[in-house]
Amino acid sequence: MFRNYFQITARTLRKNIAFSVINIAGLSIGLACCTLILLYIKDELSFDRFHVQQGHLYQLTCLRSEQDGSVKKFSIAALVQGPAFQQEIPEIQAYTRVNPKDIVVKNGNDIFNEQVTWADANFFSVFSFQLRSGNPATVLSDQHAMVLSEQSAIKYFGSVPAAMGKTLQLEINGKFQPFTVTGVAKKAPQNSSIRFNIVLPFSYFEKASPDNGWMWVSFPTYFLLSPGANPQNIARKMDQVYRTRAKDEIDLNNLAGYGNHFSWGLQPLTAMHLNTDYEGTPGVSDPIYSYILSGIAVFILLIACINFVNLTVAQSLRRSKEIGIRKVIGSRRSQLTLQFLSESAGICLIAFILSVVLAALLLPLFNELANKQLSFFYLLDWKLIAGFIGLFLLTSFAAGFYPALVLSGFNPSDALAGKAGLGGKNTLAKSLVVIQFALATLLVISTLFIYAQFDLLTQTSVGYPDKELLSFTVGQGIRSKAVMDLYQNEFSKIPGVLAAGYKNVGHFGGKTQAGNKEFTATYERIDVAYLPALGVKMAAGRNFSPEFPSDSTNAVLINQTLADQLSWKNPIGKTIDDMNFPAWGNRKVTVVGVVKDYHNESLKEKIKPLIFTGESSMPLGQMIVRIRPEHTAVTLLSLEKTWHRLSPDHPFPYEFREDTNLRSYEAESKWKRIITFGAVITIFISGIGLFGLAMLSAKRREKEIGVRKVLGASVTELAGMLSMDFARLVLVAFVIAIPAGWLVMHRWLQSFAYRVELSWWRFVIAGIITFVIAMLTVSYQAIRAALANPVKSLRNE
């Protein structure tokens, strides 16, 4: 019996090869897209769950409350918190601090810029990073020990075995120190928040840069808690330890008028990857994108399954005579039902197999779009496998049961006479088409606005010409003004260099007072050539000048935003009364110039109040060089030669500012591509569904079309009549998609300081795109039905 069903299924597929390909392709593409999205979501949810002790690993967090009532959340700490909390709180079994830093590495005569990770000696015992060589308990016990990743071992020494016992020179505080390879670690899993190339003992860093301060945060600290420990109770104990051990600092802070307060807490390590509430979490990912992809996956799968059912029903109507004959020769209804279910299962099986092949082919492209390294091994999970099996059975049953139930119930005489049909208005099928195209229109609306916002971010002027502008840090440590002047003078001698200037390294700022107002400002120490080299103009007053030696101590520049915030129509000559600097004292400085606003950060942030100063206590090190566009390669070569002459033990670490600015929008660029991909797939699958419904409609109205044609109706009139019903459905979908699209885009755009308007014409364009695609899909079937010979449709009468 089942052999017969298989033969009938194969014969049906061959007889209607084009229809079968469309039917299977729609479901296959939908399933493949869902598989890829499922891989992405599973990867996001699996972060840091490979650690053996994952259930007891927590990240230290803190809330910093300011006097004005504002609160900032951090997932980073300083040197002292980890050791102090473990000493005082028995439930904390171990702590480990992780501090990534950029360092210059020397291997013989070769020099490299490398990011190293300072970590406590128990790093490989607390976390489950596997070592290929070395003992996890002792591999970082020596202060000059070093653990390389497999890739770093191959990079520096050619192979993993060759690396053991070898030495590299690392620059620490301006001097090269030897570190010996005591272990080689396997590459950190891609679903790890902590990544590393070179791991160094934190004890060395602590000795080289000692600091017992409680009032700053800089790098992550992790705790291993005892089984059964209560994180809330531990948080209360940490606050008590903080109030006791940091009492002197807290009192000094209050005396100075800053009065900020720290409150400590714990968050499970496995929950931090998708938690954007805290600043400083390594490898953090915004969960909203996982929600968006989940929604797209659900709707694509739903649309694909609906289309499969619609197309199966449409195809089944052509077999009414076959059903009539089978019933006449004795087939029972149960046998016909089983036949249709078997055919549906066979077609679904083909679609599922093709979806796996298609997903495998598309995986490299999807990895590039999503900036991931996903693998099909992620699907080797019994829950996922059971889910796919359940989905296969559900789809097969849904696609086969409805036509089997209806068609197997046809009266044999009506079926043989060609009078059998589904009847009704197909309200459910039409409603599903409306839902499909509403979603498709919503995704097109989203795509148009994401493209527009991305263009705004990347094409809006940042306030200075960022092309042909290089930026780099001079050395790894703090540089004096004399050293920076030397580099500036030597670079300025190169023919292709237009200008060179320098500023401080690091971020400085805080509470500031001026004009009887208190505000928060960012401070930058610059030399007289910095603003001209950057290409920023003065809005009023003058720049710093060698003709005014007292500028470094008595004068400042402010940006236009700060002048506006203080309501200073003529800021020149006004004074800044207090700046958040220990060395500042009670000095008052005079504003001598106002700088036109420019974007110091990405356009996702508003321009903040900015004060330019010559304050000598701020460390220097950041340099910019503007070059001529005509001979870029030659100029870069000359700059590199000059750099190596001045700093022979350091690679030239330049970066074009234009590239730096564009990198700020990598997430938007990635999601622009992904949403576009989702929109195209959704419209394609929806089009297939509309094709099936149009075919079903043409089949039901076959005799009506024949009668109208005999009475003189033209092909254009008939095609228009058949298309009009579907045009109404698409228009209803557009009306539904407009408010949904407005709400979604309004909420998304709120995260940008500078954003495009919710222009009505973009909604209209989205509607036109989906309408045209839908009408092109329907018109093929409508014209085909209108051109059919009316004799064939009427002869059964």
Phi, psi and omega in degrees: 000310182292331176296319178296318178298320180296318180296320179295318179299313180297319180295320180294319179295319181291320184294326182238060189299318182295315179297318181295319179298315180297316182297310181291322182298318180300312180292320181298314181296317178300314179294321179296316179297317179296324178297315180296317180293323178297321176300316181298311183294319179298321178297315181298320182282345185266000185302130174067014179269001179276347180292134182301322183260030186304325182291345183244006181264130182227152177255135179288132179233163175211151174249123179255115181261130180263169180297329182279004178094351179287150182230134174241140180255133179232148173245031181228163182215190179249196182290326197273334190296314182304303180298320183295316182292322180292322180296324188265341188240109185298331183292344178272107182285321184203157172230153171214132180257144183231118186230098178284137181217149174273131185219152174271129181246132179244126177237096188067238178266357181268139179235146184220147165270125186221144172266121177254164180236113173281129182215150179293162189298335182269013185307313184278354174267322180287315180262159185260047172277124188278140177258134172276331177218142178106159180263122183305327184284334187235000189295337179243019185288328179274140183294340179253020177280163181204134175246127179257150168285164179304317181296319180292324178298318178291321181298316186267331187230002173091331180200166180292310181299324183292340185282329185299128179085353180279166186237141171237150177262125180241136181277117179239119180053042175087357180234143178276131180236144181278137174230135186256137180287114178251356179193156176232126183256148172294158180300135178300137178305150182293340177261039176248132176291329181264121176240153180203151171249316178227129178249128180241155183290129181296333180301326178291315180299319181294325179286322182285330182226068183292145179195123180254017183285143178261346194262024176218158179226144186212325186214161184291146173230134184240145180239143169255114184266156176291150176303134180085358180294144181261113183300326179295318178295319179296322179298318178296321178293323179296320177298321179294318177299317179299314181295329181281308187283332182258017186304315182297318179294320179297317180296317179296321179298317179293323180295325179283352177091011182269317169054026175280156187228137180255137174232127189259151180205183180227143174230138178303136180303321184290346181263355190277334184297325182253026180244106182264008181288335187251136176278140174100358179289123180291138175067024184292148180227137180287120183292344182299329180289327175293322177295318179298312180296322178299316178298317178298318181298315181298315183289321178298316180295318179297315179297317181298317180292319178299315180298320180298317178296313181300316182291324178294319178296314180300319180290325183293330180300331180290349187254021182298320180294321177301318180295318179300315180297316181298322180289325179295322183273006169115004179293134176277161181297322179298323179292319178295320178298315179297323179298312181295321178295321178296318178297316180299317179297320179297315180294319178297321180298316177300316181297319181294318179296315179296326180295324178294316178298315181296318178297321178296321179291325183274348185302316177301319178294317180295321177299321178292318179296316186268358182056049180233174173229063185284153180225152179291347177297339178297337182276354180280067181226129188298328179293317179292318179298316178297323178296318179292321177297316177298320178296320178299314181294319180295315180296316179299316181293315181296320182285333183259332188289314183298307178296325179295317182294316183283310187290325180289347178266004179298145171288129184304320182292320178294320181296317180289334179274356180079017181265353183286142178198173182281331181068178178076179183259005180054044183299318181298313181299318180292323177298320179294324176296319177300316179298315180303309184284336172295316178295316179300316179296320178300317180292324177294318176302314180299317180299315181297318181286325177294319176298316181296318180293320178296318177297321178299316183293321188268341183250347176289138179297136178275003178101357176204155179287113184266001175278149180056030177241117180262146173224145180195164178257134179276104179073182182261339183256191179283135181250140179282167178297325180296318179294316180295322177297322179298311179298316181299315181295318182291320178293323183294339180284342182289131186303325183277359182266126178273321181196156177216140178210171181216165181211186181284164169256153181086178182242130181228150179157184180151202182293134183223149180236137176196143178056038180061022177236147175251135182209168177257131182225157173260138180252139174227129174269121183230160172264175186294337184267354188295307184296317175300321179293323178291330180092024180263138182265159175272135176274332179197156177073209185229167173276169170301151184211143175298340179288348179237083184302334182281358181303325185294338182242337188244354186231151174220162168248150175232159176270168185296327179300317179293319178299319179292321181295326180272358181060036177269107177286327176230086187289340186299127181095346177289162184242148169264121189273330184208131175234149187282069179224129178301324184277356186285323181066218181260017182298145170245135183242153186258137176282119180251350181199153176242124182267136176299144182299139169216163185272107177281339177238188180288167179287001174282348180242146175288152176294129184260159174302136187225133177239125177260134185218168173250018184307121188287342181283349180274131185287139179264165176161339182268128183235146173237145179224124176260128185244161177286142182284345188289321186230062185298312184298316181295318180295318179298321178296319179294319177298318180295320178296317178296318178301313182292333175289321180277329184222074188295341184261015182226136173290159181276106192264043186286158175211138177287133182298328178300317178293321178299316180295318180294327181294340178294342185245027180297320181297317179295321179295318180296314184284337172299315180291319183292316180295322177298316178300315179296321180295316181297314180296318181296315179296320180297313182291322176297322177298321177297318178297319179294324176300315179295318179293322177297321178295319179297317180296316179297323178295317181293329185256022185301313182290323177301318179296319179298315180298313181298324181289320178297325181279001172111004179294139180277165178299320181297317180295318180293317179296319177296320179298315181291326183282335188298319181301319182285329175299320178297319179299316181293323178294321176297318178299319179297318179297321178291322185288332184300302180296323178297316178296321179297316180296315182295312182290324177299316180293319181293318183290340181296340181281357181250135178292325178239122188217157178286158177280155177279071186292137182295328186292336176289325175295320179296317179299318178299317178296319180296319181300309182293323181295314181297316179298317180297316181291325176296322179294314183288322186300326179301310182290325180294315180295321179298318179291322181291331181275351183296150179291118182296337180299320182294324182280339184257348189292335179288343178285000000 
